[in-house]
Amino acid sequence: MSVHDGCAASFNDGKEVVDKVRMMGFAAQPLPMPMDIECGNCGSAFEMANFETNCPECSAVHAVTPCHAFDPANVKSAGVGY
């Protein structure tokens, strides 16, 4: 078994991604490289700097797992206040 087997995990929604990032202890850690993303709730563009980041316009929570932190398409929104 490889240490990267967890990278194959699939998530049903953004809440599962946020839960996973929080469980792993990565939520407040900076991404390897910040990404420009579009909010999944209000559509505003903003820079995501940490594995878990809130939209500055509507406070929707967004997250990405460390395995997938190099592609903005992998960022998922869990909604406002999650």
C-alpha positions as CSV (number, residue, x, y, z in Angstrom):
1,M,0.0,0.0,0.0
2,S,1.3,3.4,-1.0
3,V,1.2,6.5,1.2
4,H,-0.6,8.2,-1.6
5,D,-3.6,5.7,-1.7
6,G,-5.6,8.4,0.2
7,C,-5.3,10.6,-2.9
8,A,-7.8,8.4,-4.8
9,A,-10.5,9.3,-2.3
10,S,-13.7,10.7,-3.9
11,F,-16.0,13.1,-2.2
12,N,-19.7,13.6,-2.7
13,D,-19.7,17.3,-1.8
14,G,-17.7,20.2,-0.4
15,K,-18.6,19.4,3.2
16,E,-16.8,16.1,2.9
17,V,-13.7,17.8,1.5
18,V,-13.7,20.4,4.3
19,D,-14.2,17.7,6.9
20,K,-11.3,15.7,5.5
21,V,-8.9,18.8,5.5
22,R,-9.9,19.6,9.0
23,M,-9.5,16.0,10.2
24,M,-6.0,15.9,8.6
25,G,-5.0,19.1,10.4
26,F,-4.4,21.0,7.1
27,A,-7.2,23.6,7.3
28,A,-5.1,26.6,8.4
29,Q,-1.9,25.5,6.5
30,P,-0.9,27.5,3.4
31,L,-1.2,25.9,0.0
32,P,2.0,25.1,-1.9
33,M,1.0,27.9,-4.2
34,P,-2.0,30.2,-3.8
35,M,-4.8,29.7,-6.4
36,D,-7.3,32.1,-7.9
37,I,-10.7,30.5,-7.7
38,E,-14.3,31.4,-8.1
39,C,-16.6,31.2,-5.1
40,G,-19.0,28.2,-5.4
41,N,-21.7,30.2,-3.7
42,C,-21.6,33.8,-4.9
43,G,-19.3,33.6,-7.9
44,S,-16.8,36.2,-6.7
45,A,-13.2,35.6,-7.7
46,F,-10.6,35.5,-4.9
47,E,-7.2,34.1,-4.0
48,M,-7.2,30.9,-2.0
49,A,-4.1,30.8,0.2
50,N,-4.8,28.0,2.7
51,F,-6.2,24.5,2.3
52,E,-9.5,25.9,3.8
53,T,-10.4,29.5,2.9
54,N,-13.5,31.6,3.2
55,C,-14.8,33.7,0.4
56,P,-14.2,37.4,1.4
57,E,-17.6,38.4,-0.1
58,C,-20.0,35.9,1.3
59,S,-18.0,33.8,3.7
60,A,-18.6,30.5,1.9
61,V,-16.1,27.9,3.1
62,H,-13.9,26.3,0.4
63,A,-11.3,23.5,0.7
64,V,-9.0,21.3,-1.3
65,T,-7.1,18.3,-0.1
66,P,-3.3,18.3,-0.2
67,C,-3.2,15.7,-3.0
68,H,-5.3,17.9,-5.2
69,A,-4.0,21.3,-4.3
70,F,-2.5,22.1,-7.6
71,D,-5.7,22.5,-9.7
72,P,-8.4,25.0,-8.9
73,A,-10.9,22.6,-10.4
74,N,-10.5,20.4,-7.3
75,V,-11.6,23.2,-4.8
76,K,-15.0,22.5,-3.4
77,S,-17.4,24.8,-1.6
78,A,-19.2,23.7,1.6
79,G,-21.4,26.7,1.8
80,V,-21.7,29.7,4.1
81,G,-20.9,29.1,7.7
82,Y,-19.8,25.5,7.4
